[in-house]
């Protein structure tokens, strides 16, 4: 996506890794010589509660530090939020909605009565369970995001996964996260 600033709003539930994903994408962008920030929006920070996180990436210094009200991309880590949250609020007419679901992009479009925005879907939870043994979809959703935006490189994300989690996760889980990013690239669905 070519624009002055890529603004990504993440919708998830506490414990799904939205905050971590927003920060990782920003960190990789900075490592690649761009300007970026990743931040969570705090509220009722308990596992399972709806949360938002934000990522901004630009070729110029990022001087805004508030919530993202008009995103270019919305990433939804939990499809149940499609019913209770207005996830597409403020999404640019040419924006991208990326949803973790088994549903097709057409089904999501119809359920939300979307007209113009591009919709992508992926069964990120299923991939996460198969690859890392846990239903935490954030690394899969990062891979899908990279496929549709080319915001940062897959190799750089995989490198940071190994760096950040190398001492925290077992080798099996670490490599599962790396594979999950690769699978997202191949398994994302679009209209």
PyMOL commands that set and color helices and strands:
alter all, ss='L'
color gray80, all
select helices_A, chain A and resi 18-31+81-84+105-112+124-132+138-149+154-165+171-187
alter helices_A, ss='H'
color red, helices_A
select strands_A, chain A and resi 5-13+35-41+50-58+73-76+96-100+118-122+189-190
alter strands_A, ss='S'
color yellow, strands_A
deselect
rebuild
show_as cartoon
